[in-house]
Amino acid sequence: MAFTPYYNIKGASVSGGKETTELIKTKDNTQGIKSIMLTNVHATADATVSLFIQDDPASGISTSTFKILNTVAIPSDTALLLDNSSLLSFNGNVYGLYITVAANDTVDVLISR
């Protein structure tokens, strides 16, 4: 599977946006993640971000979700760097990496492997 190291994430109220975006698909995290940079590109408003891993079980079984960040406010024109590789280490054969941003927010995401 192809891996995209950067994203422009838009909230559900922004044109072309959606509530949750899959950053890394299950079975596509074989190399691990060194760091993730989350940048609020808005000039005047905070961006609210949740970053989590989630499995994709067979139909009819509940998913398991584990939050890395939960509704963290990133101030305008700033970035949040997550650079603890052990924190960002998870079983890529079971879990994918997802992000949710608030409805009116736009966040750039850069992932380093």
VMD Tcl script that draws the C-alpha trace (Angstrom):
set ca {
  {0.00 0.00 0.00}
  {1.12 3.53 -0.71}
  {1.83 5.80 2.22}
  {1.26 9.57 2.08}
  {3.43 11.42 4.61}
  {1.48 14.71 4.56}
  {-2.14 15.77 4.69}
  {-4.30 18.88 4.69}
  {-7.11 17.94 7.10}
  {-10.35 19.91 7.01}
  {-13.21 19.79 9.51}
  {-16.68 18.70 8.44}
  {-17.95 22.27 7.91}
  {-15.03 23.24 5.64}
  {-15.52 22.64 1.92}
  {-14.16 19.18 1.12}
  {-13.76 18.29 4.80}
  {-15.03 15.39 6.85}
  {-15.35 14.40 10.49}
  {-12.62 11.73 10.65}
  {-9.70 11.10 8.30}
  {-7.67 7.91 8.06}
  {-3.97 8.83 8.05}
  {-2.45 5.35 7.99}
  {-4.44 2.29 6.99}
  {-4.32 -0.93 8.94}
  {-1.46 -3.11 7.60}
  {0.34 -0.01 6.25}
  {2.35 0.80 9.40}
  {5.12 -1.75 8.98}
  {7.92 0.85 9.18}
  {6.74 2.61 12.33}
  {6.42 6.35 12.91}
  {9.24 8.62 14.12}
  {7.21 11.81 14.51}
  {3.97 13.59 13.65}
  {3.71 17.38 13.23}
  {0.22 18.90 13.51}
  {0.07 22.52 12.31}
  {-2.91 24.82 12.79}
  {-2.95 26.91 9.61}
  {-5.68 29.27 10.82}
  {-4.41 32.79 11.63}
  {-6.76 33.65 14.50}
  {-8.51 30.56 15.94}
  {-7.43 27.46 17.85}
  {-7.79 24.07 16.14}
  {-9.18 21.20 18.17}
  {-7.60 17.85 17.29}
  {-8.03 14.22 18.33}
  {-5.52 11.61 17.14}
  {-6.22 7.93 17.73}
  {-5.59 4.36 16.64}
  {-8.48 2.07 15.84}
  {-8.84 -1.47 14.60}
  {-11.02 -2.57 11.70}
  {-12.58 -5.83 12.87}
  {-14.80 -8.13 10.87}
  {-18.38 -6.99 10.35}
  {-20.56 -7.09 13.44}
  {-17.74 -6.74 15.97}
  {-17.15 -3.51 17.90}
  {-14.05 -1.49 17.11}
  {-11.40 -0.72 19.70}
  {-10.25 2.90 19.81}
  {-7.26 4.26 21.75}
  {-6.67 8.03 21.95}
  {-3.20 9.49 21.52}
  {-4.59 13.05 21.73}
  {-8.14 13.86 22.79}
  {-9.64 17.25 21.86}
  {-6.33 19.10 22.21}
  {-6.45 22.80 21.28}
  {-3.57 23.89 19.04}
  {-3.25 27.71 19.07}
  {-3.47 29.65 15.80}
  {-0.35 29.68 13.63}
  {1.42 27.08 15.77}
  {2.37 23.43 15.54}
  {2.39 20.45 17.88}
  {5.22 17.95 17.43}
  {4.83 14.39 18.67}
  {8.29 12.88 18.48}
  {8.32 9.99 20.91}
  {8.58 6.95 18.62}
  {7.55 4.55 21.39}
  {4.36 6.56 21.96}
  {3.69 6.37 18.22}
  {4.46 2.65 18.01}
  {1.46 0.39 17.52}
  {0.65 -2.90 15.83}
  {0.09 -1.80 12.23}
  {-1.38 -5.18 11.33}
  {-4.28 -4.49 13.68}
  {-4.64 -0.69 14.01}
  {-4.86 2.28 11.69}
  {-4.12 5.91 12.60}
  {-6.96 8.45 12.44}
  {-7.48 12.15 13.08}
  {-10.55 14.23 13.86}
  {-10.56 18.03 13.75}
  {-13.32 20.38 14.87}
  {-15.91 21.32 12.24}
  {-14.38 24.65 11.14}
  {-10.68 23.80 11.55}
  {-7.90 23.08 9.06}
  {-4.74 21.30 10.17}
  {-1.69 20.22 8.19}
  {-0.23 16.86 9.20}
  {3.31 15.68 8.42}
  {4.30 12.12 9.33}
  {7.93 11.02 9.46}
  {8.94 7.37 9.30}
}
mol new
graphics top color blue
foreach p $ca { graphics top sphere $p radius 0.5 }
foreach p [lrange $ca 0 end-1] q [lrange $ca 1 end] { graphics top cylinder $p $q radius 0.2 }
display resetview
